[in-house]
């Protein structure tokens, strides 16, 4: 799938993704993946359903679904570069991603966010009804530990 709109290209073609650009944003700019190694970013791209936003040849946005394409999808690593925010690109990207053919009929779509609740609520996301049922293992500073070894 590739859609051009207002000078931007939205695509699910992994061959278009610039792993260095995604790595730079995630490792330096994001609050959730500081210091993530480039090889981890490459592996995450290989094993996910990925989407990019491009202005000419430059990658200016990214998002990926971690999914079995049958029952569950977890939305991760969503970003639009700061200079392109406020143009509706995140909304357009979310619309394309939620209606992607590989994600239809899933039982659960999930994500975690610190600051974009309003965006995701527009697409039907809401707080988990029974958070006490969810559990996680969280490895603090996982990427720093991996780099120190």
N, C-alpha and C positions, 0 to 999 in steps of 0.2 A: 504494500500500500504506500502510495506517495501522493501527497496533496500539496499543491502550491496555492498560496493565498497571501495577498498583499505583500509580495516580495519575500515571503518566508516559505520554506519547504518543510513539511512534516512527513516523516518517513519511519517505517519499521524495518528498513533494510540495514542489517548489521554491518554490511560492507561500507556504509556511509559513515558509521560512527568513528569518531576520532578518539581512541582510547587515551591519548595524552591529554586532550582537552577535558575529558570526563575526569580523569585522574587528578588533574590540576584543581578543578573545582572541588571535587570531593575531599581531597587531602588538605587543601589550603583554605577553602571558603566555607565548606559545610560545617554544621555543628555536630553532625552525626557520624562522620567518617574521617575525622582528622587523622592525618599521617597514614592513611590506607596505602599500602604498597601498590605500585603499578600492576604487578602480576596478579594481585587479588582483584583489581578492577577488571583486568582482561578476562579472568576466569568468570567473574560475575556477569560480564557481557555475554560470554559464550554460552552460559547456562540459563539465560533469561530471555524473555520476550521484550526486546528493547525498542525504544522510540527516540528519535532525535528531532530537534528543530534546527534548521540551518538558514543562515542569511548568506546568500551566495555560497561559497564553499566552507564558510566558518560554522562550526558547531556552537550554537548559542543556548541550547537547552537539551535536556535528557531526562528520561525516566525509564524504569524497567519493571516488569511484572515477574515475580518469582512464582511460577505456577506449574501445576501438572496438566493444565489445559482441559481438565475434566470436572474438578470439584472445588478447587481453591486457587486464589490468587492474592499475592501480597505485593502491594505497590511500594516501590523503594527508589531511593536516589533521584527524586524529582527535583529539578532545578531549571531556572531560566536565569541567564546572566543578568546582573543588576541593571545594566544599561538598556535592557530590553523588557524590563518588567513594566506593568501597567498598560500593556498593549493588547491584553486579552489572549496572549499566547498560551498561558497555562490552562485557561478554560478550553481553548480549541484543542490542545493536546489531550486533556482529560476526556473530552467528547470522543475523540478518535480512539483513544485507548479503551474506553469502556465498551465501545461498540465494535471492537476488533473481533473478527469471526472466531478466533481461537479462545475468546474469553466469554462466549455466550453460554448460558445455562449453568454457570458455576454456582455452587451452593453458598460460598462465602468469598467476599472481597474484603481485604483488610489493609490497613496502613497505620503508620505511626507518624505523628506530627507534633511539633512544638508550637508552631505559629501560623499554620494555614488551615485551621478548622473551618473558617468561613468559605474558603474555596471548595473544600471537599464536601461540605454540607450541601452545596448547590447540586452535587451529583449523587445525593442519597446517603452519603456516609454519616454515621452518627456514633455517639459513644457506645461502647460495648455494653449490652444490657446486664450481663453478669460477669463483671471483671474478676470476681473471685474465682471463676472457673479457669481463667487464663494463668499460665505459668511460663516462666522463662529462665534461661540461664544467661546471665549477662557477664561478659568478660571485660572488665574495665581496662582501658588502655591496651586492647588486644593487638593493635597494630604496632604500638611502641614495643611491646614485649616481643613480637615476632621479629622486629628489626634489631633488637638488642642481642638476639641469640646468634 
